Amino acid sequence: MKGYELIKAITERKIKDSTTIKVKMGNTYKTTLKYENLMLKWESGDFDTSILCSAEADFEVIEENKEIEELEISEKDRKYHSDYINNIADKLNEVINKIKKQLEE
């Protein structure tokens, strides 16, 4: 969105408090803004606010607290991952036991 669209969204209260906004110029992200207490705070410190009027600048609202969708995992995959995790745990226990024995000696 452009700067005027960002300001419009703020005035219409479409952007929630503590929202992160990325500032992009061309193909490069320049900085990140934080919208808090009706203010835009520039992550990089002082920043020329004329960028809000720049035709080159794009603002991307980053939605925080997105719900994480539950992954569908087949029984075969569950079994594989479970076995894999158990194998890692077994190896870690072996290493821990070896270290304990060395410390006791």
NUMIRO-544603 format. One record per residue: residue in one letter; x, y, z of N, C-alpha, C, CB in turn. Coordinates in steps of 0.2 Angstrom, whole numbers, plus 2048, in hexadecimal, padded with zeros to 3 digits. Glycine has a CB too. Layout:
N
aXYZXYZXYZXYZ/...
***
This chain:
105
m8047FA8008008008008048068007FB800806/k80280B7FE8068127FD8058168048038167F7/g80881B80580881F80B80182180D80D82480B/y7FE8248087F78278097F282180B7F582B803/e7F381B8087EF81680A7F08148117F0810805/l7F78148137F881281A7F581781F80081281B/i7F681E81D7F38238227EB8228227F582A81F/k7E882181C7E182081C7DF8198217DE81E815/a7E38148207E180E8247E280F82B7E6808822/i7E781482D7E88158347E281A8377EF819835/t7E081F8337DB8238357D481F8357DA829830/e7D381A8317CD8168317CE8108367CC81382A/r7D381083A7D480B8407D480483D7CF80C845/k7D78038377D77FD8347DE7F98367D77FD82C/i7E37FE8387E97FB83B7E97FB8427EF7FF838/k7EA7F58457EA7F584C7F17F78507E97ED84E/d7F07F98567F67FB85A7FB7F585A7F37FD861/s8017F785A8077F385A8087EF8548067EE860/t8057F184E8067EE84880D7F08458007F0843/t8107EB8428177EC83E8157EE83781B7E683F/i8197F38348187F582D81F7F582A8147FB82C/k8207F18248267F18218267F781B8287EA81E/v82B7FA81B82C7FF8168307FD81082F806819/k82E7FD80A8317FA8048328007FF82E7F4801/m8388007FC83A8057F783C8017F183F80B7F9/g8388007EC83A7FC7E68397F57E98417FE7E4/n83F7F17E883F7EA7EA8437E97F18427E67E5/t8447EF7F48487EF7FA8447F180084F7F37FA/y8447ED8068417EF80C8467F480F8407E9811/k8447FA8118487FF8148487FF81B846806811/t8427FF81E8417FF82683B7FC828842806828/t83A7FC82E8337F98318317FE8358357F2835/l82A7FF83582680483982380083F822808835/k82180384481D80084981780584A8217FE850/y81180384A80C80884B809807852806807846/e80B80B85780980B85E80681286080F809862/n8018118647FE8178677FD81D86280281A86D/l7FA81B85C7F88208577FE8238547F482585A/m80482085580A82385280E81E84E80F825858/l81182084981681B84581D81C84781581D83D/k82081784A82681784C82B814848827814854/w83081784683581584183A81184483881A83D/e83B80A8428408068458478088458407FF842/s84980C84085080E83F85181584285180E837/g84D81784684E81E84984B82384585581F84A/d84E82984484C82E84084B82C839850834841/f84582E83684482C83084083282C84082682F/d84283382683E83982283783682184283A81C/t83283A82482B83882382883981D82783B829/s82C83D81982A83E81282983880E82F84380E/i82C83281082B82C80D82482A80C82F827810/l82082D81181982B81181682E80A81582E817/c81983380781683680181A8337FB81783D801/s81F82F7FC82382D7F681F8287F28298297F9/a81F8297EB81C8247E781F81D7E781B8277E0/e82681D7E882A8177E88298137EE8318197E8/a8268167F48268127FA81F80E7FA826817800/d8208087FD81B8037FE81B80180581A7FD7F9/f8158018088157FF80F8117F8810811805814/e8147F48138117ED81480F7EC81C8157E7811/v8097EB81D8067EA8248087E38257FF7EC825/i80B7E182B80D7DB82D8087D98328147DA82F/e8037D48317FE7D28368027CE83B7F97CE833/e8017D08418047CC8477FF7C784A8077D184C/n8017C284D7FC7BE8517F87BA84C7F87C1855/k7FB7B88467F77B48417F67AD8447FA7B483A/e7F07AB8437EF7A48467F379F8427E77A2846/i7F679A8457F97958427F578F840800793846/e7F578E83A7F07888387F378183A7EF788830/e7EF77D83C7F277683E7F47738387EC772842/l7F97708387FC76C8337F976583380476B833/e7F776382D7F575C82C7FB75782B7EF75B826/i7FC75382F80174E82F7FF74782F80674F835/s80174382A7FE73C82980173882F800739822/e7FE73283080072E83580772B8347FB728836/k80872A82D80F72882B81472D82D80F726823/d81373382B81773982D81873A83581573F82A/r81373983881373984081873484280C739843/k81772E84081B72884282272A84181972283F/y82472C83B82B72E83982E73383D82B730831/h82A73883E82D73E84282D73C849828744842/s82973884C829736853830731854823732854/d83172D84F83772884F83D72D84F83672384A/y83D73184A84373684A84473A85084273B844/i83F73C85384074085984273C85F83974485B/n84073685F84273186484972F86383D72B864/n84B72E85D85272C85C85773285E85372B854/i85573885D85973E85F85973E86685674585C/a85473D86A85473D87185873787484C73C874/d85873287185C72C87386472E87285B72686F/k86573186C86C73386B86F73887086D736864/l86A73D87286C74287786D73F87E866747877/n86973A87F869737886870733886864732887/e87273088187972C88187E73188287972987A/v87E73787E88373C87F88373F88688274287A/i87D74088987D74389088073D895876744892/n87E73789488173289888973189887E72B897/k88B732892892732891896737894894732889/i89373D89489674389789574289F89274A895/k8907408A188F73E8A989573A8AB88873C8AA/k8967348A789B72F8A98A27328A989B7298A4/q8A37378A48AA73A8A48AB73F8AA8AB73E89D/l8A57428AC8A67478B18A77438B88A074B8B2/e8A473D8B88A57398BF8AC7368BF8A07348BF/e8AF7358BA8B67328BA8BB7378BC8B87308B4/
***
